[in-house]
């Protein structure tokens, strides 16, 4: 999720790096008011992708309760973030750093690829004690990678809320039949998209509510949902024809209750 957050939700990405483990926390605190963080995301083996430069403007302590009251951390909990206290049990508080984005080469965000000195598991480095070779400057950002073919798309529910802009543009033009698979018991739901913003509009509805207004989905945990596209149709196909196709997919995949999650 980090590349998409860096591209689409830079505030949430920044929040992710505003608290650190004890060792890095001590280094950042010592450089508060005068130091910088150059932020990268792992790209390929031995490579890292530039996100931005941030000044360490200040810091403040957060208790466990205060940590989860920060909106961005509450949001990232849905993406699977466990919080600092899990891996460093017993820490009574953590420092939150005010990291201010600098304009330094901001146009290279997602485009500058550098070599990351080994060992790769060491994810932070002193800039003046290592060599970061510039490997390439991409024409387009790699943070929101090109969209796969429509029949190769598979998204977790959490990913619907942070879809890259280019993905949103395509989904807004596509109408057709989609499938929701619940990994908890392997039951499925078939739906159709043909209204405002087509597939994008339907999937954003699920992102917001978790169930999209469907009764049988209301009783389930959306964190278990996987979204795919069964069939794309003509952008000017009549709604009645799309609904007819939806019915054939329900029949073929046996998604009507009690075998599946469609209630009609």
URJOPE-V975034 format. One record per backbone hydrogen bond with DSSP energy under -1.0 kcal/mol. CO is the residue of the C=O (numbers start at 0). NH is the residue of the N-H. E is the energy in kcal/mol with one decimal. If there is no record, write none. Layout:
<<CO | NH | E> <CO | NH | E>>
//
This chain:
<<0 | 4 | -2.6> <1 | 5 | -2.8> <2 | 6 | -1.8> <3 | 7 | -3.3> <4 | 8 | -1.8> <8 | 12 | -2.2> <9 | 13 | -2.3> <10 | 14 | -1.8> <11 | 15 | -1.7> <12 | 16 | -1.1> <17 | 96 | -2.7> <20 | 24 | -2.8> <21 | 25 | -2.1> <22 | 26 | -1.6> <23 | 27 | -2.8> <24 | 28 | -2.5> <25 | 29 | -1.9> <28 | 31 | -1.2> <30 | 33 | -1.9> <30 | 34 | -2.8> <34 | 55 | -2.3> <36 | 53 | -2.7> <38 | 50 | -3.1> <38 | 51 | -1.4> <40 | 48 | -3.2> <43 | 46 | -2.6> <45 | 115 | -2.4> <46 | 42 | -2.1> <47 | 113 | -2.5> <48 | 40 | -2.2> <49 | 109 | -3.3> <51 | 38 | -3.1> <52 | 101 | -3.3> <53 | 36 | -3.2> <54 | 56 | -1.3> <54 | 99 | -2.3> <55 | 32 | -3.7> <57 | 97 | -2.5> <59 | 95 | -3.4> <61 | 93 | -2.4> <62 | 66 | -2.6> <63 | 67 | -1.5> <66 | 69 | -1.2> <69 | 73 | -2.1> <70 | 74 | -2.2> <71 | 75 | -2.2> <72 | 76 | -1.4> <75 | 80 | -1.9> <76 | 79 | -1.4> <82 | 85 | -1.2> <83 | 87 | -1.3> <87 | 90 | -1.8> <93 | 61 | -3.0> <95 | 59 | -1.9> <96 | 98 | -1.3> <97 | 56 | -2.4> <99 | 54 | -2.5> <102 | 105 | -1.7> <104 | 107 | -1.9> <105 | 108 | -1.6> <107 | 110 | -2.4> <107 | 111 | -2.0> <109 | 141 | -2.9> <110 | 137 | -2.8> <111 | 49 | -2.6> <112 | 134 | -2.6> <112 | 135 | -1.6> <113 | 47 | -2.4> <118 | 121 | -1.6> <120 | 122 | -1.1> <125 | 128 | -1.0> <132 | 114 | -2.6> <135 | 112 | -2.9> <148 | 151 | -2.4> <154 | 226 | -3.0> <156 | 159 | -1.1> <158 | 161 | -1.3> <163 | 167 | -2.2> <164 | 168 | -2.2> <165 | 169 | -1.5> <166 | 170 | -2.7> <167 | 171 | -2.2> <169 | 172 | -1.3> <170 | 199 | -1.3> <173 | 198 | -2.5> <174 | 232 | -2.6> <175 | 192 | -2.6> <176 | 229 | -2.3> <176 | 230 | -1.8> <177 | 190 | -2.2> <178 | 227 | -2.2> <179 | 188 | -2.1> <180 | 225 | -1.6> <181 | 185 | -1.9> <186 | 181 | -2.9> <187 | 260 | -2.9> <188 | 179 | -2.8> <190 | 177 | -2.5> <192 | 175 | -1.5> <194 | 197 | -2.0> <196 | 199 | -1.2> <196 | 200 | -1.3> <197 | 201 | -1.8> <198 | 202 | -2.7> <199 | 203 | -2.5> <200 | 204 | -1.3> <201 | 205 | -1.6> <202 | 206 | -2.2> <203 | 207 | -1.9> <204 | 208 | -2.2> <205 | 209 | -2.5> <210 | 213 | -1.8> <213 | 217 | -1.2> <216 | 219 | -1.8> <220 | 223 | -2.0> <221 | 224 | -2.0> <223 | 182 | -2.6> <224 | 156 | -1.2> <225 | 180 | -2.5> <226 | 154 | -2.1> <227 | 178 | -2.6> <230 | 176 | -2.6> <233 | 236 | -1.9> <237 | 241 | -1.9> <238 | 242 | -2.5> <239 | 243 | -1.7> <240 | 244 | -2.0> <241 | 245 | -2.4> <242 | 246 | -2.0> <243 | 247 | -1.6> <244 | 248 | -1.9> <245 | 249 | -2.1> <246 | 250 | -2.0> <247 | 251 | -2.4> <248 | 252 | -2.5> <249 | 254 | -1.6> <254 | 261 | -3.2> <255 | 258 | -1.4> <261 | 256 | -3.1>>
//
